[in-house]
Amino acid sequence: MNLSLKQLAIYLSLLLVGGGAGLFGSRYLLTQNRSFRELRNVTAALPPESITPYAPSGSLGATGGDNVNFIATAVQKVGPAVVRINATRKVANPISDALKNPLLRRFFGDEEQAIPQERIERGTGSGFILSQNGELLTNAHVVADTDTVQVTLKDGRTFEGKVIGIDTITDVAVVKIPGDKLPTVKLGNSQNLIPGQWAIAIGNPLGLDNTVTIGIISATDRTSAQVGVPDKRVSFIQTDAAINPGNSGGPLLNAQGEVIGVNTAIRADAQGLGFAIPIETAARVAKELFTKGRVDHPFLGIEMADLNPTKKQQINLEHKLNIKQDSGVVIKGVLDNSPAKRAGLLPGDIIQKVNAKPVKTAAQVQKLVESSTVGDILVLEINRSGKIQTLKVQSGVYPKK
């Protein structure tokens, strides 16, 4: 295999950027005294398989050819299992609702009868195939208020999908399509993600099928309150990979092409920020939805916050408390007739441990509660006005509203 002078220069530049790794393998050494012609002659004598640009593991370097990097490899592996989901739903016509006002009805006269009571709303999202027999995972808001959806595979095949179950609390839904030997994704692990790792998103943003975007993991364990969706119970993965409407329900991949999260365009104003539901949460919810059509979430009935000096003053002022600590997890409020109320928890209590595990953030408490089962007894160690107490709370079922 002969390399041109231009190709060799490119390889040399990769060598310099790479920090000194061997361009031609350990059998050959490059010195500053060798001319490009000499290097070209050396290259011509090498077997083709030994001439590979330097590519650190998990980098953007080549992994199997000049035009194939780890991103392309991951997408080729997972892409066939990523689907487009088209949903249609009937919603109330706002004009028809407005005409319920007598002051407005007189302006329309007989034309009022011609105004439809409902209108058809269409939306597009993404999803991915979990099993060869057609089990799909997507976002709840993609398929909300509809029983059937149209599912289109990358190869062009279209199926009518049945919505098996929806969990609005985690924004996870499952769909079943008739099929056999369908392409599937491989689930990865999101528990040990580190900010800075590669993140690849695949989906159908703005109706543009099979769009691939790449970025990094920006942060992990973002609480629902931090993300701005306090009605959800998810510790989100944050990424700077572009996630737009239509990406919702698609997979977030690691560098190996494994699914580590479910993309969700849950914040319309999230400029340059994307969020994903950790795959462990999504897979657990999906399994329950396929099994029994619903998910029962454990519930204590407390409102928590992470303390700092400023937050402490604010909570003391707003809730008429006398918190002394500057850090920890404080209970801001306790719902009436809740498991926490029955167990004796009070506003101002500082949660120090849950089932003997120390906690420092509300996200840690929430994750421990969510990992339990409805009816489990959780042992909470609290600091109440400087005194350590232990209380037992039997979790209930998270209320639907």
Backbone torsions as a table, in degrees:
resi	resn	phi	psi	omega
1	MET	NA	120.4	178.9
2	ASN	-97.8	133.9	176.5
3	LEU	-104.2	138.7	175.6
4	SER	-73.7	165.6	178.6
5	LEU	-61.1	-37.1	-179.3
6	LYS	-66.3	-42.9	179.2
7	GLN	-64.2	-39.4	-179.4
8	LEU	-66.1	-37.6	177.8
9	ALA	-62.3	-39.5	178.4
10	ILE	-63.9	-43.5	179.0
11	TYR	-62.2	-39.9	178.8
12	LEU	-63.9	-38.8	179.1
13	SER	-65.0	-37.4	176.2
14	LEU	-63.8	-36.6	178.6
15	LEU	-62.7	-46.1	-178.0
16	LEU	-64.8	-42.2	178.9
17	VAL	-66.4	-37.4	-176.5
18	GLY	-70.6	-12.7	175.5
19	GLY	90.4	24.1	170.1
20	GLY	102.7	8.9	178.1
21	ALA	-70.8	153.3	-175.3
22	GLY	-66.7	123.4	179.4
23	LEU	-75.6	-39.1	-174.9
24	PHE	-106.4	7.3	-178.4
25	GLY	101.0	167.7	-173.4
26	SER	-69.5	-13.4	-176.9
27	ARG	-79.3	-12.8	-173.7
28	TYR	-127.8	137.8	177.9
29	LEU	-116.2	139.2	177.1
30	LEU	-103.2	136.7	177.1
31	THR	-123.3	158.1	-179.2
32	GLN	-67.5	-18.8	-175.7
33	ASN	-83.1	-11.5	-175.6
34	ARG	-85.9	135.4	-179.8
35	SER	-79.0	163.9	177.4
36	PHE	-60.9	-35.1	-180.0
37	ARG	-65.1	-41.8	178.5
38	GLU	-63.1	-43.0	-179.2
39	LEU	-63.8	-37.5	178.9
40	ARG	-64.9	-39.0	178.2
41	ASN	-65.5	-39.3	177.7
42	VAL	-63.1	-43.5	-179.2
43	THR	-61.7	-39.9	-177.6
44	ALA	-62.5	-25.2	-177.8
45	ALA	-86.9	-5.5	-175.8
46	LEU	-88.4	149.9	172.1
47	PRO	-66.7	146.2	-175.4
48	PRO	-55.7	-37.1	-174.9
49	GLU	-68.0	-15.4	-178.6
50	SER	-88.0	-6.5	-178.0
51	ILE	-101.5	95.7	-177.4
52	THR	-137.5	128.5	177.5
53	PRO	-58.8	148.4	178.9
54	TYR	-66.2	128.5	-179.5
55	ALA	-140.2	103.1	178.1
56	PRO	-61.8	149.4	-177.4
57	SER	-58.2	128.8	178.7
58	GLY	78.3	12.8	-178.3
59	SER	-96.9	-172.8	178.5
60	LEU	-88.1	8.2	179.8
61	GLY	-70.7	171.2	-178.6
62	ALA	-71.5	148.2	179.0
63	THR	-127.9	-3.8	-179.6
64	GLY	-171.2	21.0	-178.3
65	GLY	149.8	165.0	-175.3
66	ASP	-62.0	-26.8	-174.5
67	ASN	-111.6	10.7	-178.1
68	VAL	-124.0	114.3	174.4
69	ASN	-113.9	-173.8	-174.7
70	PHE	-66.7	-27.3	178.1
71	ILE	-67.0	-50.3	-179.8
72	ALA	-61.4	-38.4	178.7
73	THR	-62.6	-44.8	179.8
74	ALA	-63.8	-42.1	-178.1
75	VAL	-67.7	-41.1	178.0
76	GLN	-61.6	-33.0	-178.6
77	LYS	-75.1	-40.8	-171.4
78	VAL	-99.5	-30.9	-173.3
79	GLY	-46.9	-45.1	-178.8
80	PRO	-60.9	-21.1	-178.3
81	ALA	-94.6	0.4	177.6
82	VAL	-93.8	131.2	-172.9
83	VAL	-121.1	159.6	170.5
84	ARG	-98.9	135.8	179.7
85	ILE	-118.4	117.9	175.8
86	ASN	-103.9	122.9	-178.0
87	ALA	-120.5	141.0	173.1
88	THR	-123.5	140.8	-179.6
89	ARG	-144.9	152.2	176.3
90	LYS	-93.4	128.5	179.0
91	VAL	-126.7	158.1	-179.2
92	ALA	-64.6	139.3	177.2
93	ASN	-77.3	117.7	-176.9
94	PRO	-61.5	-29.8	178.6
95	ILE	-68.7	-41.9	178.5
96	SER	-62.3	-40.7	177.5
97	ASP	-63.7	-39.9	-178.6
98	ALA	-64.1	-30.9	-177.4
99	LEU	-72.9	-4.6	173.9
100	LYS	-69.1	-16.7	176.6
101	ASN	-78.6	118.7	-177.1
102	PRO	-58.3	-29.9	-178.8
103	LEU	-67.5	-27.0	-179.5
104	LEU	-91.4	-29.2	-174.0
105	ARG	-61.9	-32.8	-175.2
106	ARG	-68.8	-20.6	179.7
107	PHE	-76.7	-19.1	-176.6
108	PHE	-98.2	-26.3	178.1
109	GLY	56.3	-130.9	-177.9
110	ASP	-67.8	-20.7	-178.3
111	GLU	-68.5	-14.2	-179.1
112	GLU	-59.9	-36.2	-177.4
113	GLN	-67.6	-23.3	-177.6
114	ALA	-83.5	-9.5	-178.4
115	ILE	-83.7	120.4	-177.5
116	PRO	-65.5	145.6	179.1
117	GLN	-74.2	-26.4	-178.5
118	GLU	-131.0	160.8	174.3
119	ARG	-133.6	157.0	-179.3
120	ILE	-91.3	128.2	177.8
121	GLU	-113.1	131.4	-178.8
122	ARG	-116.2	141.3	179.0
123	GLY	-143.2	156.0	179.7
124	THR	-126.5	135.9	176.1
125	GLY	-141.7	-166.8	-177.8
126	SER	-126.6	169.5	175.7
127	GLY	-165.5	176.2	176.6
128	PHE	-145.2	151.8	-171.9
129	ILE	-87.5	126.3	-179.2
130	LEU	-91.7	-33.2	-175.2
131	SER	-134.8	156.8	-178.4
132	GLN	-66.4	-18.8	180.0
133	ASN	-93.0	12.5	168.5
134	GLY	98.6	25.1	174.4
135	GLU	-86.1	124.2	-176.8
136	LEU	-115.8	153.7	174.3
137	LEU	-121.9	138.7	178.4
138	THR	-153.2	-171.5	175.9
139	ASN	-86.5	147.5	177.9
140	ALA	-63.0	-38.8	-175.8
141	HIS	-72.3	-13.2	176.9
142	VAL	-73.2	-37.6	-173.7
143	VAL	-115.4	13.1	-178.2
144	ALA	-60.6	144.8	174.6
145	ASP	63.0	29.4	174.9
146	THR	-146.1	148.8	-178.8
147	ASP	-97.4	-29.9	179.9
148	THR	-130.4	151.1	179.4
149	VAL	-138.4	163.1	175.5
150	GLN	-99.7	125.3	-177.3
151	VAL	-114.0	125.0	-179.1
152	THR	-118.6	126.3	178.1
153	LEU	-84.2	166.5	179.9
154	LYS	-62.2	-32.0	-179.2
155	ASP	-79.6	3.5	175.8
156	GLY	98.6	-13.5	179.3
157	ARG	-66.1	140.9	-178.7
158	THR	-123.6	136.2	179.9
159	PHE	-130.0	153.7	168.1
160	GLU	-88.6	121.1	-177.2
161	GLY	-101.7	142.1	176.7
162	LYS	-100.5	127.7	178.0
163	VAL	-77.0	112.4	-175.7
164	ILE	-83.0	-39.7	-177.5
165	GLY	-165.9	152.5	-179.7
166	ILE	-133.5	135.1	174.3
167	ASP	-122.8	101.0	-176.7
168	THR	-71.0	-21.8	-177.3
169	ILE	-68.2	-35.7	177.3
170	THR	-107.1	-3.8	-178.2
171	ASP	63.1	39.2	178.9
172	VAL	-117.0	139.4	176.3
173	ALA	-140.1	157.7	177.8
174	VAL	-127.6	144.9	-177.5
175	VAL	-131.9	145.9	177.2
176	LYS	-119.0	130.0	174.3
177	ILE	-118.2	150.3	177.9
178	PRO	-75.4	122.4	-179.2
179	GLY	-173.6	166.7	-179.1
180	ASP	-145.8	138.4	179.8
181	LYS	56.2	42.7	178.6
182	LEU	-79.7	153.8	177.1
183	PRO	-67.8	145.1	-177.8
184	THR	-129.6	163.4	175.2
185	VAL	-94.0	165.7	173.0
186	LYS	-110.1	126.3	-178.7
187	LEU	-82.1	137.5	179.4
188	GLY	-106.2	-151.2	-176.5
189	ASN	-130.5	124.7	179.1
190	SER	-104.0	1.0	-173.3
191	GLN	-69.6	-29.7	-174.8
192	ASN	-114.2	27.8	178.4
193	LEU	-66.4	144.9	179.8
194	ILE	-123.9	131.7	176.0
195	PRO	-52.8	132.9	-177.0
196	GLY	109.9	-17.0	177.6
197	GLN	-71.6	154.5	179.5
198	TRP	-64.4	147.2	175.1
199	ALA	-139.6	131.3	-178.7
200	ILE	-121.6	127.9	178.8
201	ALA	-111.7	136.1	175.6
202	ILE	-126.4	136.5	178.6
203	GLY	-179.5	-160.1	-176.5
204	ASN	-125.9	60.4	-176.8
205	PRO	-64.2	134.6	177.7
206	LEU	56.1	26.2	178.4
207	GLY	81.4	6.7	-179.7
208	LEU	-91.9	103.7	-171.4
209	ASP	-63.0	146.1	170.7
210	ASN	53.2	47.0	176.4
211	THR	-87.2	135.6	179.9
212	VAL	-114.0	129.8	173.5
213	THR	-128.7	153.7	-177.9
214	ILE	-133.2	149.9	176.4
215	GLY	-165.0	-148.2	178.4
216	ILE	-128.8	165.0	168.6
217	ILE	-73.1	116.5	-177.7
218	SER	-85.0	-35.8	-179.8
219	ALA	-165.9	163.7	176.3
220	THR	-128.0	166.0	176.7
221	ASP	57.0	39.3	172.4
222	ARG	-75.2	123.1	-178.5
223	THR	-73.4	160.8	178.6
224	SER	-59.9	-37.0	179.1
225	ALA	-66.0	-41.2	178.4
226	GLN	-63.6	-38.6	-178.7
227	VAL	-74.4	-21.3	179.4
228	GLY	97.6	19.1	177.8
229	VAL	-129.2	70.7	-173.5
230	PRO	-64.0	-13.3	179.0
231	ASP	-81.1	-6.4	178.6
232	LYS	-95.5	161.6	176.1
233	ARG	-128.4	75.1	-177.1
234	VAL	-142.3	139.9	168.3
235	SER	-95.5	102.6	-169.6
236	PHE	-77.9	150.8	165.6
237	ILE	-88.1	131.7	176.7
238	GLN	-104.1	135.3	-179.8
239	THR	-139.2	157.0	174.3
240	ASP	-100.3	6.2	170.5
241	ALA	-65.1	133.5	-174.4
242	ALA	-61.6	123.0	176.6
243	ILE	-129.0	115.1	-176.2
244	ASN	-123.2	168.7	175.5
245	PRO	-51.6	130.3	-173.6
246	GLY	107.2	-26.2	173.2
247	ASN	-74.7	-22.5	-174.1
248	SER	-53.7	128.1	179.5
249	GLY	95.4	-11.8	178.8
250	GLY	-80.4	167.2	-176.2
251	PRO	-85.5	146.1	166.4
252	LEU	-104.0	125.4	-172.9
253	LEU	-110.2	156.4	168.2
254	ASN	-92.4	-176.7	-175.8
255	ALA	-65.5	-19.6	179.7
256	GLN	-90.2	1.1	179.9
257	GLY	81.6	19.1	177.4
258	GLU	-95.9	143.9	-179.3
259	VAL	-76.6	122.2	178.4
260	ILE	-112.7	-8.6	179.4
261	GLY	-166.7	168.0	176.4
262	VAL	-111.6	115.2	-177.9
263	ASN	-63.6	142.2	177.3
264	THR	-143.5	120.5	176.9
265	ALA	-85.5	68.7	-169.7
266	ILE	-88.4	-15.1	177.7
267	ARG	-122.1	112.0	-177.6
268	ALA	-68.1	-24.6	-177.1
269	ASP	-99.4	14.5	-177.2
270	ALA	-79.6	81.8	-178.0
271	GLN	-73.2	113.1	178.1
272	GLY	78.2	3.1	179.2
273	LEU	-120.0	140.2	175.6
274	GLY	-130.0	157.6	-179.2
275	PHE	-133.5	149.8	-179.2
276	ALA	-140.6	145.9	176.0
277	ILE	-82.3	125.9	179.5
278	PRO	-53.7	140.2	-173.0
279	ILE	-64.8	-30.1	178.6
280	GLU	-62.4	-43.3	178.4
281	THR	-64.5	-48.1	-177.5
282	ALA	-62.5	-43.1	-178.3
283	ALA	-66.9	-39.5	178.8
284	ARG	-64.0	-45.3	179.4
285	VAL	-65.2	-42.5	179.9
286	ALA	-60.2	-41.2	-179.8
287	LYS	-61.7	-42.9	179.1
288	GLU	-67.2	-38.3	179.6
289	LEU	-65.0	-42.1	178.0
290	PHE	-67.8	-32.3	-176.2
291	THR	-78.2	-48.0	-174.3
292	LYS	-130.1	3.6	174.1
293	GLY	78.6	1.2	179.6
294	ARG	-153.9	167.9	177.6
295	VAL	-130.6	128.5	175.3
296	ASP	-100.0	117.7	-178.7
297	HIS	-97.9	135.1	177.0
298	PRO	-65.2	146.7	-170.2
299	PHE	-143.6	130.1	176.0
300	LEU	-104.9	-37.3	179.6
301	GLY	92.4	38.1	177.9
302	ILE	-124.7	151.1	173.2
303	GLU	-108.6	123.3	-173.4
304	MET	-115.8	164.2	174.6
305	ALA	-153.5	151.0	174.6
306	ASP	-85.3	128.4	-176.2
307	LEU	-83.8	143.4	163.6
308	ASN	-148.5	169.4	-175.9
309	PRO	-53.6	-41.6	-179.8
310	THR	-69.0	-45.0	-179.6
311	LYS	-63.0	-37.4	179.4
312	LYS	-59.6	-47.2	179.9
313	GLN	-63.2	-41.2	-179.2
314	GLN	-63.7	-45.6	-179.5
315	ILE	-66.8	-42.0	177.9
316	ASN	-58.8	-39.9	-178.5
317	LEU	-72.0	-46.1	-175.3
318	GLU	-73.2	-36.0	-174.1
319	HIS	-107.9	6.5	178.1
320	LYS	54.8	49.5	178.6
321	LEU	-110.0	175.9	179.4
322	ASN	-133.8	58.1	-178.4
323	ILE	-73.2	133.8	-179.0
324	LYS	-100.3	-31.9	-175.2
325	GLN	-72.0	149.7	177.6
326	ASP	-99.7	-5.2	179.9
327	SER	-146.4	162.9	-179.9
328	GLY	119.3	-174.4	-179.4
329	VAL	-108.8	112.6	-177.7
330	VAL	-101.7	144.0	173.1
331	ILE	-87.6	114.4	-179.6
332	LYS	-83.1	-34.0	-177.9
333	GLY	-154.9	155.7	178.9
334	VAL	-128.5	125.1	-178.4
335	LEU	-72.5	143.7	176.4
336	ASP	-65.4	147.9	177.7
337	ASN	56.7	29.5	179.5
338	SER	-103.9	162.7	175.7
339	PRO	-55.8	-38.0	179.9
340	ALA	-64.9	-39.8	179.1
341	LYS	-63.9	-44.0	-179.3
342	ARG	-66.6	-29.0	-179.4
343	ALA	-81.6	-10.9	177.0
344	GLY	96.6	11.8	176.6
345	LEU	-70.1	146.8	-175.7
346	LEU	-132.0	152.5	171.5
347	PRO	-57.7	136.7	-177.7
348	GLY	99.7	-14.9	175.8
349	ASP	-66.7	139.0	177.0
350	ILE	-103.5	117.4	179.9
351	ILE	-79.4	122.3	-178.9
352	GLN	-106.6	-33.6	-179.7
353	LYS	-145.2	148.2	171.7
354	VAL	-126.3	118.1	-175.5
355	ASN	51.5	45.7	176.5
356	ALA	71.2	4.8	178.3
357	LYS	-98.6	120.6	-179.8
358	PRO	-62.2	141.6	178.7
359	VAL	-129.9	142.9	179.7
360	LYS	-122.4	-13.9	-178.9
361	THR	-133.4	156.7	177.0
362	ALA	-63.4	-32.3	178.9
363	ALA	-62.2	-38.4	178.3
364	GLN	-65.7	-41.4	177.9
365	VAL	-62.8	-45.8	-178.2
366	GLN	-62.2	-40.2	-179.2
367	LYS	-65.5	-39.1	179.1
368	LEU	-68.1	-39.0	177.7
369	VAL	-66.2	-45.4	-176.7
370	GLU	-65.9	-28.3	-179.7
371	SER	-79.5	-7.4	178.0
372	SER	-88.0	-179.9	179.7
373	THR	-113.5	147.0	177.6
374	VAL	-54.7	129.6	-178.7
375	GLY	99.3	-13.5	177.5
376	ASP	-66.2	149.7	175.6
377	ILE	-97.3	120.5	178.9
378	LEU	-103.4	131.3	179.8
379	VAL	-97.2	115.6	-178.0
380	LEU	-107.9	126.0	171.4
381	GLU	-96.0	123.2	-176.4
382	ILE	-124.7	157.5	172.4
383	ASN	-109.4	113.7	179.8
384	ARG	-116.5	104.7	179.4
385	SER	56.1	40.3	176.6
386	GLY	89.7	-6.6	179.7
387	LYS	-107.8	133.8	-179.7
388	ILE	-85.5	127.7	177.8
389	GLN	-131.2	156.0	176.7
390	THR	-121.1	124.7	-179.7
391	LEU	-124.2	146.2	178.2
392	LYS	-107.2	128.5	-178.6
393	VAL	-122.0	124.0	175.1
394	GLN	-92.5	116.3	-174.2
395	SER	-67.5	145.5	176.1
396	GLY	-107.0	-166.0	178.8
397	VAL	-95.4	131.3	-179.8
398	TYR	-59.4	126.9	-177.5
399	PRO	-66.0	147.0	-178.3
400	LYS	-66.8	-30.6	178.0
401	LYS	-130.4	NA	NA
